[in-house]
Amino acid sequence: MSSDHSVPVDPPHGEPGAPQSPAAMPFTRAGALWSALIAGFLVLIVLLVFVTQNTDPVDLRFLAWQWSLPLGVAILLAAVCGGLVTALAGTARIFQLRRAAKKTLAARR
């Protein structure tokens, strides 16, 4: 009543007769660029839908200035300005770190 329940074992990779794994596609900058472009276009489509659905005019006031803009455009401009402030702060920090790295490198020489 004994039966052979042995499972064939594949030889380890690198040995002759070992099954070769399919070659994975390497991650490239061009692939990352395409992924970023697709994601950017999807975000742009969502933003366009948001702006077109929020066209009611709103009055905006800042200090002595007063103007009227569609609600969607006003929120989009606020988001863009916030992104620019964040990018400026990040750029300043990058320059600060580069300057510190150059000083450290010069001190080691």
N, C-alpha and C positions, 0 to 999 in steps of 0.2 A: 503494500500500500504506500510505499514511499514513492514520491514523485520528485523530480528535479525542479525545485523552485528557485534555482540560481538565476540571478540577474546579470547579464553581461556588463562588465565594467569597461568603460572607455579608457584608453590609455591617457595619461596626463598630456597636456598641451606641450608641444615642442618635441615629442617623441615621434618616431616614424609611425605612420598609421593613425596618428591622432587626427580627429576631424578638425577641419579648419573652420573657425568662426567667420561669419560673413564680415567683410571689411566695412567698418563703420565710416560714414562720411565725416571727414574732419570739419571742425568748426572754423569757418573762415570769416574774414572781415566783410567780404561781399555778402555772405549769408546773413551776418548780423545787420548789415545795411538794409537788405531786403526786408528782414523782420521788423526793423525799426520803421521803415517806410510804410509797411502795411499797418502797423500799429498806429502810426501817425495819421494815416488816412482814415482809419476807423474812428479815432478821436475827433478828427476834423468833421466827419459826417455827423457824429453825435452833437458836436458844437453847432453845426449849421442847423440841425433840427431844433436844438434848444433856442437859438436866436430867432428862427422863423416862427416858433410857437409863442414867443414872448415879445410881441411887437407893440404892446401898450406903451405909450410915452410916459416917462416919469420926469419930474422936475428935480434937478440936482443943484445943490448949493454948497459952495466951498468958499469960506471967507466972504469976499465981496463978489465973487463970480456966481452966476446962475445960468443954467442951460437945461435943455430938454433933450433926452435921448430915449430910444426904445429900451425897455427893461433888459432884454437879452443882450443888447450891445453894451449897456452900462455894466452888467455883471461880467461879461466877457472882458471888457477893458480893465476892470478891477482885478480879475484873475491874471491877465497878462502883466499888469503893473506889479502885482505881487510876485510873479515869476521872475520878472526883471530884477526886482530888489533882491530876491534870493540868489539869482545868478551873480549879481554884483558882489554880494557878501561872500559867496563861494570863490569868486575870482580873486578877491582881496586875500582870502585865506590861503589860496594856492600860491599866490605870489609871496606871502609871508613864509610859508613852509619852504618854498624854493630858496628864498634868501637865507633862511636858517640852515638848510642843507648845504648850500654853497659855502657858508661860513665854517660849518663843521668839516667839510671836505678840505678847505684851505688850511684849517688848523691841523689836520692830520698830516699834511705834506711837509 
